[in-house]
Amino acid sequence: MSRAIYPSLKGKRVFISGGGSGIGEGLVEAFAGQGAHVAFCDIARDESQALVTRLAGSDFAPVFYEVDLRDIGKVQAMMAEVEQQLGGIDILINNAANDDRHGIEQVTPDYWDDRMAVNLRHLFFAAQAAAPAMKRAGGGVILNFGSISWHLALPELTLYQTAKAAIEGLTRSLARDLGRDNIRVNTIIPGNVKTPRQEKWYTPEGEAEIVAAQCLDGRILPVDVAALAMFLASDDARYCTGHDYFIDAGWR
C-alpha cells in the first residue's frame, strides 16, 4: 500500500512524547520518513534506542530523550533543549499515556494524582513550552491524543477516561487561545490499535469482539494512526483546528 507524501512536512521540527513504542513508534517512523527533524521522549530506553538505530538512515536521524513526563521541571528543560537542538518546534504531538486498569475502590488520592500526571498534566505544559517557538515561526501544530475508551464507557479505566475526556476540552481551549497565532490544535482519537501493549489486555476472543463491533473488518495499526497525524500536521489541513478526529474503524 502506497502512502501519501506531504511536501509541507519536509524539514519540519517535530516533537513526539511517548515515541519509543506502539503508536508513538509509528509516529516517529512516519514523520522521519517525510524528511522531518524528529525528537521524541520515552521512559523505555531500550526500545527507544533501538528505534533510533533502525531509523539512522533517515534524512535526519531521530533524537531520543529519556524523560519521565510526571516531572514537569524535566519536561520544561527537555522542551527548551529540543527547541535548541532542532532550531525550533513546528509540530508537537502529545501522545504519551498509560491505560493501566483499576477498580474504583482501589483509587487513592496519590494514585489519582499520579494518573493525572501520566495522562493529562504534561500535555498542557509541553504545549505551553512549545507555543512561544511556534509563535516566532509564524505558526505551528499541536496534536493531542485522546482515547475512544470514554466514548464507549469501557470498564476499569475511570481515571484514564477522566484524563482523556479532559484532553478534548484542553484541545478546544488551546485552539481558541492560540489560533490567532496560526497555531492549530486537534485531538486524535484512536480506536483499538494493534500494539504489543494492547495485546497484553485482550485475548484473541476479545479482539474478535472488537472487530465485530467495528464497521470495518481488520485491526488498526500504528501506521494508520500516523497517516491521520501526518495529514493533520500538514498544510493540507490548514483550516482544521479545535476538533476531534477518530481513527477507529467505526467502533461503536
Legacy VTK file of the C-alpha trace (Angstrom):
# vtk DataFile Version 3.0
C-alpha trace
ASCII
DATASET POLYDATA
POINTS 252 float
0.000 0.000 0.000
1.440 3.352 -1.038
1.441 6.217 1.452
0.945 9.943 0.944
3.936 12.272 0.824
3.406 15.732 2.295
5.913 18.265 0.940
4.948 20.684 3.714
6.283 18.258 6.363
9.789 18.054 4.915
12.209 19.824 7.208
9.600 20.460 9.896
10.753 20.226 13.503
8.616 17.659 15.305
8.493 16.569 18.929
6.611 13.406 19.942
6.038 12.249 23.512
5.941 8.520 24.185
7.661 7.816 20.881
9.569 4.664 21.783
6.957 2.004 21.067
3.411 1.353 19.909
1.578 4.260 18.312
4.434 6.597 19.216
6.952 4.462 17.360
4.703 4.590 14.306
4.567 8.385 14.558
8.343 8.755 14.836
8.899 6.491 11.850
6.243 8.235 9.739
7.461 11.790 10.309
11.099 10.765 9.867
10.036 9.208 6.570
8.638 12.573 5.475
12.057 14.181 5.918
11.182 15.943 9.175
13.545 16.597 12.063
12.106 14.392 14.817
12.820 14.341 18.538
10.926 12.138 20.961
10.855 11.145 24.590
10.034 7.939 26.429
10.922 6.054 29.600
11.520 2.848 27.623
15.236 3.242 26.944
15.991 0.007 25.096
13.042 0.251 22.710
13.752 3.910 22.026
17.436 3.414 21.316
16.598 0.504 19.016
14.205 2.786 17.117
16.874 5.474 16.723
19.278 2.841 15.395
16.690 1.483 12.962
15.960 4.964 11.587
19.577 6.117 11.453
19.436 6.153 7.659
16.624 8.746 7.558
17.291 12.222 6.172
17.530 13.308 9.803
18.063 10.630 12.441
15.575 10.967 15.339
16.818 12.302 18.680
15.774 10.464 21.857
15.255 11.972 25.319
14.755 9.707 28.315
12.356 11.730 30.462
9.614 10.864 32.941
6.783 13.213 31.992
5.469 13.288 35.550
8.361 15.635 36.391
7.253 18.952 34.890
10.593 20.605 35.602
12.283 17.980 33.439
9.594 18.383 30.788
10.246 22.111 30.602
14.016 21.610 30.472
13.629 18.970 27.756
11.402 21.189 25.615
13.959 24.007 25.848
16.706 21.608 24.792
14.591 20.242 21.925
13.976 23.755 20.655
17.698 24.487 20.763
18.675 21.164 19.192
16.145 21.349 16.345
16.262 25.112 15.932
12.582 25.430 16.835
9.427 23.372 17.237
6.824 23.355 14.465
4.774 20.315 15.449
4.085 18.943 18.932
2.444 15.532 19.263
1.286 14.784 22.802
0.985 11.014 22.560
2.323 9.586 25.842
-0.180 7.934 28.202
-0.750 4.795 30.256
-4.027 2.881 30.383
-3.467 0.682 33.425
-6.697 -0.894 34.644
-8.090 -0.285 38.116
-11.271 -0.564 40.146
-12.952 2.456 41.730
-12.297 1.103 45.217
-8.542 0.925 44.513
-8.126 4.652 43.814
-6.298 6.696 46.442
-5.532 10.440 46.289
-1.911 9.648 45.431
-2.928 7.272 42.633
-5.350 9.882 41.278
-2.577 12.496 41.170
-0.172 10.039 39.536
-2.648 9.082 36.797
-3.425 12.716 36.023
0.315 13.410 35.855
0.837 10.486 33.480
-2.189 11.056 31.245
-3.086 14.754 31.300
-0.862 17.315 33.010
2.234 17.042 30.798
0.201 17.749 27.650
-0.562 21.260 28.830
2.981 22.039 29.938
4.515 20.677 26.740
2.137 22.881 24.741
2.925 25.849 26.978
6.637 25.314 26.358
6.301 24.815 22.585
3.906 27.693 21.877
6.462 30.548 22.008
8.674 28.833 19.417
5.646 28.263 17.190
4.628 31.902 17.512
8.117 33.035 16.498
7.962 30.728 13.480
4.624 32.161 12.376
2.526 29.145 13.327
2.523 25.515 14.315
0.507 22.410 15.061
-0.327 20.645 18.327
-1.891 17.188 18.190
-3.195 15.769 21.451
-4.009 12.086 21.723
-7.355 11.255 23.286
-9.000 7.862 23.588
-12.142 6.174 22.372
-12.408 4.462 25.773
-14.537 7.113 27.458
-16.783 7.450 24.416
-17.533 3.726 24.813
-17.542 3.769 28.640
-15.148 0.832 28.860
-14.740 -0.770 32.300
-11.911 -0.402 34.842
-10.489 2.766 33.268
-12.101 5.529 35.318
-9.024 7.702 35.812
-7.637 7.138 32.316
-11.014 8.024 30.825
-11.332 11.102 33.034
-7.966 12.357 31.781
-8.723 11.524 28.164
-12.072 13.302 28.279
-10.315 16.371 29.684
-7.851 16.334 26.783
-10.662 17.089 24.347
-11.534 20.161 26.425
-7.868 21.149 26.533
-7.703 20.940 22.748
-10.688 23.236 22.311
-9.254 25.779 24.748
-5.780 25.798 23.215
-7.217 26.050 19.703
-9.103 29.189 20.701
-6.288 30.842 22.655
-3.536 30.056 20.126
-5.490 30.278 16.876
-4.721 33.936 16.133
-1.042 32.994 16.230
-1.717 30.485 13.437
-1.291 27.513 15.787
-3.727 24.699 15.071
-4.711 22.244 17.809
-6.620 18.999 17.316
-7.295 15.730 19.119
-6.666 12.337 17.544
-8.868 9.594 18.997
-7.653 6.094 18.147
-9.803 3.013 18.453
-8.222 -0.272 19.467
-4.803 -0.225 17.811
-2.837 -3.444 17.461
0.280 -2.892 19.579
2.167 -5.180 21.967
0.690 -3.283 24.931
-2.897 -3.681 23.764
-2.348 -7.356 23.064
-1.469 -7.658 26.751
-5.049 -6.734 27.669
-7.061 -8.645 25.063
-7.452 -12.342 24.314
-7.994 -13.463 20.708
-11.679 -13.751 21.592
-11.673 -10.196 22.941
-10.009 -8.922 19.766
-12.658 -10.700 17.684
-15.381 -8.949 19.705
-13.796 -5.567 18.995
-13.587 -6.242 15.255
-17.216 -7.401 15.287
-18.217 -4.081 16.897
-16.365 -2.077 14.216
-17.965 -1.051 10.936
-14.857 -2.256 9.105
-13.042 -5.574 9.359
-9.398 -5.767 10.417
-7.184 -4.292 13.129
-5.978 -0.712 13.151
-2.175 -0.428 13.101
0.122 2.394 14.267
0.813 3.246 10.623
-2.897 4.015 10.155
-2.899 6.392 13.125
0.272 8.027 11.813
-1.410 8.625 8.462
-4.084 10.733 10.157
-1.488 12.565 12.249
0.569 13.467 9.187
-2.460 14.877 7.387
-3.491 16.983 10.389
0.092 18.230 10.826
0.458 19.139 7.157
-0.531 22.323 5.359
-3.281 20.302 3.643
-5.190 20.554 6.961
-4.590 24.297 7.324
-8.172 25.017 8.381
-8.618 22.024 10.658
-8.461 23.065 14.297
-10.292 22.686 17.583
-11.801 19.311 16.748
-11.606 15.585 17.448
-10.638 13.151 14.701
-11.424 9.456 15.148
-9.416 6.600 13.658
-11.419 3.650 14.995
-12.832 1.665 12.030
-16.280 2.777 13.191
-16.070 1.062 16.592
-19.317 1.691 18.464
LINES 1 253
252 0 1 2 3 4 5 6 7 8 9 10 11 12 13 14 15 16 17 18 19 20 21 22 23 24 25 26 27 28 29 30 31 32 33 34 35 36 37 38 39 40 41 42 43 44 45 46 47 48 49 50 51 52 53 54 55 56 57 58 59 60 61 62 63 64 65 66 67 68 69 70 71 72 73 74 75 76 77 78 79 80 81 82 83 84 85 86 87 88 89 90 91 92 93 94 95 96 97 98 99 100 101 102 103 104 105 106 107 108 109 110 111 112 113 114 115 116 117 118 119 120 121 122 123 124 125 126 127 128 129 130 131 132 133 134 135 136 137 138 139 140 141 142 143 144 145 146 147 148 149 150 151 152 153 154 155 156 157 158 159 160 161 162 163 164 165 166 167 168 169 170 171 172 173 174 175 176 177 178 179 180 181 182 183 184 185 186 187 188 189 190 191 192 193 194 195 196 197 198 199 200 201 202 203 204 205 206 207 208 209 210 211 212 213 214 215 216 217 218 219 220 221 222 223 224 225 226 227 228 229 230 231 232 233 234 235 236 237 238 239 240 241 242 243 244 245 246 247 248 249 250 251
